[in-house]
């Protein structure tokens, strides 16, 4: 312990070296899996190794395989970076090492989550008494929210899922849009709810509200509807007011997957996109996307705290829990028993940005997406596929082969990185702008990368 200060100081220097390298290093590693296994592998040492040697050797061996994911030049998978305050708070979270399951495992960890709940409900325009859980990502967020939904819709049908399980229970109908995120399906599978009923979506991926209304009319009984704020390829938003009307008329629970799109509510100029979202029963959103909190961090909120708590809470004779309603035991709101105190980094990000800073971050990155869209269509053979309403740009070249070839050339050049996808059966390219550091310079770099790749003899269009 006498050397801990020197060790952490050196670790901070190495971490800072990485952060400072982000402007220059290739975005994606230029090494092979065999090289990484050789550097990182080998037999487990027989004897202890000094902590400083472990850290130095880890950095030396791992650095060639580290993706510059926190960089403003990374446009893949709707991934943010780490705001300085959030990164620092995340380090402190590891140092404090609180068990954020019970209030007695870390009173400050519990209280900071209460504050985050109040701030987030205010920023996103959600009910002020909504409950909150902090989970690893929106995958577990949907598991949590849909567990609450399962509890409530079955309870209304006279069935106690917590006591009696699902064997013999009324069937729960789950209706989803054709372009929902795959994590919804896995959450349903984990919860024993099976394959959902698919409702058609329009050309931008928005759930068809009239088709939903018709589908709801075809059956009755316990029902859950899943809608989406920000389709993962196009950024499109479902028509929430119409969906909420249809769900309410049928007595269905409405769940909103807003992994990144829900943060549009924090922007005065984009808030119209989520109009009606406050009428839902549950919501999920990632903090490690647009809020730019280090991995892993997501929020699940529920307008029915009683159902939320009933689906998640647990007790044991040895636990010290408080029934006075004055303190918050985090284990009541998430599937995890013991967990990291994720609230500190979320708190730091929100406090660092403030209301205006968060709005600026969202609006600037959306502006960058529009700027990229305006520039990419100037290249020969490019078709813009989506209406750029948020931070997603979806485009392709005139053939699947050329689309993949140009994307591969851009990725291998290393200046920027984004992913490919398939949309309506055609190969496409998806640019996601969500990093707090991305500005016009990074967009210019991305456009130049595509310009160079598309005009090279190997990837020029056939004539």
GIFEN-V56577 format. One record per residue. N is the residue number from 1. RES is the residue in three letters. PHI is phi in whole degrees, -180 to 180 (NA if undefined). OMEGA is omega in radians with two decimals (* if undefined). D_CENTER is the distance of its C-alpha to the mean C-alpha in whole Angstrom. Layout:
n = (N N)
res = (RES RES)
phi = (PHI PHI)
omega = (OMEGA OMEGA)
d_center = (D_CENTER D_CENTER)
//
This chain:
n = (1 2 3 4 5 6 7 8 9 10 11 12 13 14 15 16 17 18 19 20 21 22 23 24 25 26 27 28 29 30 31 32 33 34 35 36 37 38 39 40 41 42 43 44 45 46 47 48 49 50 51 52 53 54 55 56 57 58 59 60 61 62 63 64 65 66 67 68 69 70 71 72 73 74 75 76 77 78 79 80 81 82 83 84 85 86 87 88 89 90 91 92 93 94 95 96 97 98 99 100 101 102 103 104 105 106 107 108 109 110 111 112 113 114 115 116 117 118 119 120 121 122 123 124 125 126 127 128 129 130 131 132 133 134 135 136 137 138 139 140 141 142 143 144 145 146 147 148 149 150 151 152 153 154 155 156 157 158 159 160 161 162 163 164 165 166 167 168 169 170 171 172 173 174 175 176 177 178 179 180 181 182 183 184 185 186 187 188 189 190 191 192 193 194 195 196 197 198 199 200 201 202 203 204 205 206 207 208 209 210 211 212 213 214 215 216 217 218 219 220 221 222 223 224 225 226 227 228 229 230 231 232 233 234 235 236 237 238 239 240 241 242 243 244 245 246 247 248 249 250 251 252 253 254 255 256 257 258 259 260 261 262 263 264 265 266 267 268 269 270 271 272 273 274 275 276 277 278 279 280 281 282 283 284 285 286 287 288 289 290 291 292 293 294 295 296 297 298 299 300 301 302 303 304 305 306 307 308 309 310 311 312 313 314 315 316 317 318 319 320 321 322 323 324 325 326 327 328 329 330 331 332 333 334 335 336 337 338 339 340 341 342 343 344 345 346 347 348 349 350 351 352 353 354 355 356 357 358 359 360 361 362 363 364 365 366 367 368 369 370 371 372 373 374 375 376 377 378 379 380 381 382 383 384 385 386 387 388 389 390 391 392 393 394 395 396 397 398 399 400 401 402 403 404 405 406 407 408 409 410 411 412 413 414 415 416 417 418 419 420 421 422 423 424 425 426 427 428 429 430 431 432 433 434 435 436 437 438 439 440 441 442 443 444 445 446 447 448 449 450 451 452 453 454 455 456 457 458 459 460 461 462 463)
res = (UNK UNK UNK UNK UNK UNK UNK UNK UNK UNK UNK UNK UNK UNK UNK UNK UNK UNK UNK UNK UNK UNK UNK UNK UNK UNK UNK UNK UNK UNK UNK UNK UNK UNK UNK UNK UNK UNK UNK UNK UNK UNK UNK UNK UNK UNK UNK UNK UNK UNK UNK UNK UNK UNK UNK UNK UNK UNK UNK UNK UNK UNK UNK UNK UNK UNK UNK UNK UNK UNK UNK UNK UNK UNK UNK UNK UNK UNK UNK UNK UNK UNK UNK UNK UNK UNK UNK UNK UNK UNK UNK UNK UNK UNK UNK UNK UNK UNK UNK UNK UNK UNK UNK UNK UNK UNK UNK UNK UNK UNK UNK UNK UNK UNK UNK UNK UNK UNK UNK UNK UNK UNK UNK UNK UNK UNK UNK UNK UNK UNK UNK UNK UNK UNK UNK UNK UNK UNK UNK UNK UNK UNK UNK UNK UNK UNK UNK UNK UNK UNK UNK UNK UNK UNK UNK UNK UNK UNK UNK UNK UNK UNK UNK UNK UNK UNK UNK UNK UNK UNK UNK UNK UNK UNK UNK UNK UNK UNK UNK UNK UNK UNK UNK UNK UNK UNK UNK UNK UNK UNK UNK UNK UNK UNK UNK UNK UNK UNK UNK UNK UNK UNK UNK UNK UNK UNK UNK UNK UNK UNK UNK UNK UNK UNK UNK UNK UNK UNK UNK UNK UNK UNK UNK UNK UNK UNK UNK UNK UNK UNK UNK UNK UNK UNK UNK UNK UNK UNK UNK UNK UNK UNK UNK UNK UNK UNK UNK UNK UNK UNK UNK UNK UNK UNK UNK UNK UNK UNK UNK UNK UNK UNK UNK UNK UNK UNK UNK UNK UNK UNK UNK UNK UNK UNK UNK UNK UNK UNK UNK UNK UNK UNK UNK UNK UNK UNK UNK UNK UNK UNK UNK UNK UNK UNK UNK UNK UNK UNK UNK UNK UNK UNK UNK UNK UNK UNK UNK UNK UNK UNK UNK UNK UNK UNK UNK UNK UNK UNK UNK UNK UNK UNK UNK UNK UNK UNK UNK UNK UNK UNK UNK UNK UNK UNK UNK UNK UNK UNK UNK UNK UNK UNK UNK UNK UNK UNK UNK UNK UNK UNK UNK UNK UNK UNK UNK UNK UNK UNK UNK UNK UNK UNK UNK UNK UNK UNK UNK UNK UNK UNK UNK UNK UNK UNK UNK UNK UNK UNK UNK UNK UNK UNK UNK UNK UNK UNK UNK UNK UNK UNK UNK UNK UNK UNK UNK UNK UNK UNK UNK UNK UNK UNK UNK UNK UNK UNK UNK UNK UNK UNK UNK UNK UNK UNK UNK UNK UNK UNK UNK UNK UNK UNK UNK UNK UNK UNK UNK UNK UNK UNK UNK UNK UNK UNK UNK UNK UNK UNK UNK UNK UNK UNK UNK UNK UNK UNK UNK UNK UNK UNK UNK UNK UNK UNK UNK UNK UNK UNK UNK UNK UNK UNK UNK)
phi = (NA -65 -102 -64 -64 -65 -63 -69 -65 -66 -63 -63 -64 -65 -64 -66 -58 -64 -58 -71 -86 -63 -73 -119 -74 -57 -66 -110 -58 -109 -141 -110 -65 -66 -65 -68 -64 -66 -74 -95 -92 99 -68 -64 -58 -75 -109 -60 -118 -60 -53 -64 -70 -61 -65 -61 -71 -61 -63 -63 -79 -84 -52 -63 -109 -90 -77 -79 -63 -74 -76 -70 -98 -98 -121 -102 61 49 -116 -87 -101 -128 -54 -51 -66 -70 -62 -63 -66 -67 -62 -63 -59 -68 -67 -69 52 -81 -92 -86 -104 -128 -55 -70 -82 166 -53 -66 -63 -69 -67 -65 -68 -64 -66 -59 -58 -64 -66 -67 -60 -67 -64 -95 69 -96 -53 -67 -101 -62 -87 -137 -132 -106 -126 -71 -168 -72 -60 -73 -63 -69 -58 -66 -64 -74 -67 -63 -62 -57 -59 -71 -69 -74 -62 -65 -90 86 -122 -99 -66 -65 -88 -107 71 -107 -64 88 -74 -58 -67 -99 -80 -127 -110 -134 -78 -62 -110 -65 -75 -64 -66 -63 -62 -69 -60 -64 -65 -63 -90 74 -97 75 -79 -77 -87 -95 -103 -58 -124 -84 -64 -100 95 -81 -60 -81 -66 -68 -65 -64 -59 -67 -66 -63 -70 -80 -152 -141 89 -57 -140 -125 -116 -113 -116 -140 -110 102 -65 -67 -97 -101 79 -71 -114 -67 -79 -67 -62 -65 -67 -64 -60 -66 -66 -63 -63 -99 72 -90 -80 -109 -112 -114 -89 -120 -47 -126 -67 -63 -71 -59 -64 -80 -107 -57 -83 -115 -61 -61 -66 -108 -57 95 -65 -67 -84 -75 -99 -153 -145 -132 -157 -88 -89 -84 -101 -69 -76 59 -99 -58 -62 -111 -162 -149 -122 -123 -125 -141 -78 -121 -56 -64 -67 -58 -68 -62 -76 -111 -65 -149 -146 -154 -63 -90 -79 -104 -117 -115 -101 -83 72 -91 -122 -120 -92 -66 -62 -72 -123 -139 -70 -78 -90 -104 -160 -70 -82 -65 -63 -62 -69 -65 -57 -65 -64 -66 -69 -64 -79 68 -62 -74 -66 -66 -61 -65 -60 -64 -69 -66 -68 -67 -63 -63 -63 -64 -65 -64 -60 -63 -81 -70 -73 -76 -79 -64 86 -88 -119 -82 -92 -106 -79 -81 -96 -140 -111 -109 -125 -120 -150 -152 -95 -74 -147 -62 -62 -69 -58 -68 -66 -65 -60 -61 -65 -65 -62 -71 -65 89 -73 -141 -147 -149 -107 -94 -155 -122 -131 53 79 -119 -66 -142 -125 -119 -110 -114 -111 -146 -89 -63 -93 -71 -142 -59 -62 -69 -67 -61 -64 -65 -64 -66 -63 -73 -62 -65 -66 -75 -98 -68 -54 -70 -121 -69 -66 -68 -121)
omega = (-3.12 -3.10 -3.03 -3.13 3.13 3.13 -3.11 3.09 3.12 3.11 3.09 3.11 3.14 3.09 3.13 3.08 3.12 -3.13 -3.12 3.13 -2.98 -3.12 -2.98 -3.04 3.03 -3.08 3.12 -3.07 3.09 3.14 -3.11 3.12 3.11 3.11 3.13 3.11 3.12 -3.11 -3.03 -3.01 -3.06 -3.13 3.07 3.13 3.11 -3.07 3.08 3.08 3.14 -3.10 -3.12 3.10 3.10 -3.11 -3.13 -3.11 3.09 -3.14 -3.12 -3.09 -3.04 -3.01 3.14 -3.12 -3.14 3.08 3.11 -3.06 3.12 -3.06 3.04 3.13 3.13 -3.06 -3.08 2.92 3.13 -3.12 3.06 3.03 3.07 3.06 -3.10 -3.12 3.14 3.09 3.13 3.12 3.11 3.05 3.12 3.11 3.10 -3.14 3.14 3.03 3.11 3.02 -3.03 3.04 -3.13 3.05 -3.11 3.06 3.13 -3.10 -3.13 3.10 3.12 -3.08 -3.11 3.07 3.07 3.13 3.10 3.12 -3.13 -3.12 -3.08 3.11 3.12 -3.10 -3.04 3.10 -3.14 -3.12 -3.04 3.12 3.10 3.10 -3.06 2.94 3.08 -3.04 -3.07 -3.10 -3.09 2.98 3.13 3.04 3.11 3.06 -3.12 -3.09 -3.11 2.99 3.06 3.11 3.12 3.13 -3.01 -3.08 3.07 3.10 3.10 3.13 3.09 -3.10 3.12 -3.09 3.13 -3.11 -2.95 -3.11 -3.08 -3.13 -3.11 -3.12 3.00 3.11 3.07 3.06 3.05 -3.13 -3.09 3.05 -3.10 -3.12 3.08 3.11 -3.06 3.14 3.07 -3.13 -3.13 3.08 3.13 3.12 3.13 -3.11 3.12 -3.10 3.02 -3.09 -3.11 3.00 -3.03 3.11 -3.11 3.07 3.14 -3.05 3.09 3.12 3.14 3.09 3.14 -3.05 3.12 3.08 3.07 3.14 3.13 3.14 3.12 -3.10 -3.09 -3.12 3.10 -3.12 -3.10 -3.02 3.05 3.05 3.11 3.10 -2.95 3.04 -3.13 3.08 -2.90 3.09 -3.02 -3.05 -3.07 -3.11 3.05 3.12 -2.93 -3.13 3.14 3.13 3.11 3.09 -3.11 -3.13 -3.13 -3.13 -3.11 -3.09 -3.10 3.01 3.13 3.14 -3.13 2.99 -3.14 -3.01 3.04 -3.01 -3.11 -3.13 3.02 3.13 -3.13 -3.11 3.10 -3.09 -3.09 -3.03 -3.14 -3.11 -3.10 3.14 -3.13 -3.09 -3.13 -3.12 -3.13 3.12 3.11 -3.10 2.98 3.04 3.12 2.94 -3.12 2.98 -2.97 3.10 3.05 3.01 3.13 3.09 -0.09 -3.04 3.08 -3.09 2.98 -3.11 -3.06 3.11 3.12 -3.09 -3.13 3.10 3.12 -3.11 -3.13 -3.12 -3.00 -2.90 3.14 3.10 3.10 -3.04 -3.06 -3.12 3.08 -3.10 -3.04 3.14 -3.02 -3.08 -3.14 3.10 -3.05 3.00 -3.00 -3.13 3.14 -2.94 -3.10 -3.14 -3.06 3.07 3.03 3.13 3.09 -3.13 -3.05 -3.06 -3.09 -3.11 3.09 3.09 -3.10 3.13 -3.12 -3.13 3.12 -3.09 -3.00 -3.10 -3.08 3.13 3.10 3.10 3.14 3.12 -3.12 -3.07 -3.14 -3.13 3.05 3.06 3.09 3.12 3.12 3.13 3.10 -3.13 3.14 -3.10 -3.04 -3.13 3.08 3.13 -3.11 3.04 -3.09 3.04 3.05 -3.00 -3.02 2.90 -3.04 -3.10 -3.07 -3.05 -3.10 3.05 -3.12 -3.09 3.11 2.99 -2.90 3.09 3.10 -3.10 -3.10 3.10 -3.12 -3.12 -3.14 3.12 3.14 3.13 3.10 -3.13 -3.10 3.10 2.98 -3.11 3.10 3.08 3.04 -3.02 2.99 3.12 3.03 -3.14 -3.09 3.08 -3.11 3.10 -3.08 3.14 -3.08 3.07 3.13 -3.10 -3.09 -3.13 -3.09 -3.11 -3.07 3.13 -3.08 -3.11 3.14 3.10 3.08 3.13 3.13 3.13 3.12 3.12 3.12 3.12 -3.14 -3.10 -3.07 -3.10 3.11 -3.10 -3.08 -3.04 3.13 -3.14 3.09 -3.12 *)
d_center = (37 40 38 34 34 35 33 30 31 32 28 27 29 28 24 25 27 24 22 25 25 22 24 27 25 24 20 21 23 27 28 28 27 31 31 28 29 33 32 29 31 35 36 35 38 41 41 38 37 37 33 34 35 32 29 32 32 28 27 30 29 25 25 26 23 20 18 18 14 15 17 17 19 15 14 12 9 7 8 9 12 14 16 19 19 16 17 20 19 17 21 23 20 22 25 25 24 24 23 21 22 25 26 29 27 26 27 25 22 22 24 21 18 21 21 17 17 20 19 15 17 20 17 16 19 18 21 22 23 20 19 16 14 12 11 9 6 6 9 11 10 11 14 15 15 17 19 20 21 23 25 26 27 29 30 31 33 35 33 32 29 29 32 33 30 30 33 35 32 32 30 27 26 22 22 19 19 20 16 14 11 13 11 13 16 15 15 18 20 19 20 24 23 23 23 22 24 23 23 24 22 23 23 20 18 19 20 24 25 29 28 26 29 31 29 29 33 33 33 33 32 28 25 22 20 16 16 13 12 11 12 10 14 15 13 16 16 18 21 20 23 25 23 23 27 27 25 27 30 30 29 25 22 19 16 13 10 8 4 6 9 10 11 14 16 16 18 22 22 19 19 21 18 17 21 21 18 19 21 19 19 16 12 9 6 4 6 6 5 8 9 10 10 11 10 9 8 7 9 11 14 17 20 22 22 25 24 21 23 25 23 21 24 27 30 32 36 35 32 33 31 32 33 34 30 31 28 25 24 21 22 22 19 17 18 18 22 22 19 18 18 14 16 18 15 13 17 18 15 16 20 20 19 20 20 22 20 16 18 19 16 15 18 19 16 17 20 20 18 21 24 22 23 26 27 26 28 31 31 34 32 29 27 25 23 21 21 19 18 15 14 14 17 19 22 25 28 31 31 28 30 30 27 26 29 28 24 25 28 25 23 26 27 25 24 21 18 16 16 18 18 20 21 24 25 25 24 22 20 16 16 12 13 11 13 15 18 18 21 24 25 22 22 26 25 23 26 28 27 27 30 32 30 31 35 36 38 36 34 36 36 39 42)
//
